[in-house]
Amino acid sequence: MTTYSYYDAQSGPHGVYGELKGAVTTSTTIGKDIWGATYTTDSNTTYQIINNRALASVVTSHTTGQNLFGESYTTDSVTTYSY
């Protein structure tokens, strides 16, 4: 789910109505492959506001799962975008 926040009235840096202040996305993905391996990934995305557009800035993901042999694993990742 993505949540947007806006400046009140014309209080933003550009002094216009409807100006984006920020945006955040959170999601959870649950999956299972054809061999029965399972995983759950929780992701969070923060955005940089450029010209009133929300552009992905940092994406963090945390994945836990279990392979077909019953072994558990955890993976963490951070992806940073620059514009």
Stockholm file with secondary structure:
# STOCKHOLM 1.0

chainA/1-83         MTTYSYYDAQSGPHGVYGELKGAVTTSTTIGKDIWGATYTTDSNTTYQIINNRALASVVTSHTTGQNLFGESYTTDSVTTYSY
#=GR chainA/1-83 SS CEEEEECSTTCSTTCCTTCEEEEEEEEEEEEECTTSCEEEEEEEEEEEEETTEEEEEEEEEEEEEECTTSCEEEEEEEEECCC
#=GC SS_cons        CEEEEECSTTCSTTCCTTCEEEEEEEEEEEEECTTSCEEEEEEEEEEEEETTEEEEEEEEEEEEEECTTSCEEEEEEEEECCC
//
